């Protein structure tokens, strides 16, 4: 059975100081944004917190890493750019009139989506907002594909914009509740929604190619690794899907609502309302899909952290 083609290792847990809403991994670091207004940088190998970045005045809703920069979006209506090595805040971008819910970086551009119903395109070097795209509802998620900006809205639609002209090229309708997360892979948009589904869309035609159903509560985060989609939901599960068939290959049971998921090599990194970040190694049996590296044989935390480590999945 397909269910048996994925191996899951035991999760390790990093304890945060508050509700963790966004995670990103780079090299041996986990970067997370929290409701305590801070950004934490932790060592992925031993779980140690290396730095806590303070400066935002409200919940850090979204983090993204580009080279040696951390870009964060906050409910304080600002975007901040930080040096990942020193932890110094280099720049603060102001202009949004409401919560900044999502940030994404491509080349020298930052795209931000806000509850002020706008997408803003920023030049990292000049710190200027070079374009402002008016949406018709609150924005939960944004990303960039080539010269396209893509936004997921609370009214259940996805909009595709030309960054250069500011023209809205397409509106994708199909979700029946807010779109919380969007991810672009090749010529496809993968979206997760509070209607409990994931949809796969063709960027050129705007057609919904497939609907992945199986979650019983809102899908808060979705990403793609090769031909697999990983989704985190408020139903306390992470699902691993095969995109071509649309089949759910594995369901990982968690002990809390999953707020965000990220994939690094063969590690699923997920964060939760209960102040925890989980690191779960997975692999596929040899010869199947050829996606992930071999499963990590050992994943040990330092002694002082061991007492805080919990195995949620029981795998």
Buried (B, 14 or more C-beta within 10 A) or exposed (E): EEEEBBBBBBBBBBBBEBBBBBBBBBEEBBBBBBBBBBBBBBBBBBBBBEBBBEBBEBBBBBBBBBEEBBBBBBBBBBBBBBEBEEBEBEBBBEBBEBBBBBBBBBEEBBBBBBBBBBBBBBBBEEBEBEBEBEBEBBBBBBBBBEEBBBBBBBBBBBBBBBBEEBEBBBBBEBBEBBBBBBBBBEEBBBBBBBBBBBBBBEBEEBEBEBEBEBBEBBBBBBBBBEBBBBBBBBBBBBBBBBBEEBEBBBBBEBEBBBBBBBBBEBBBBBBBBBBBBBBBBBBBEEEBBEBBEEBBEEBEBEEEBEEEBEEBBEB
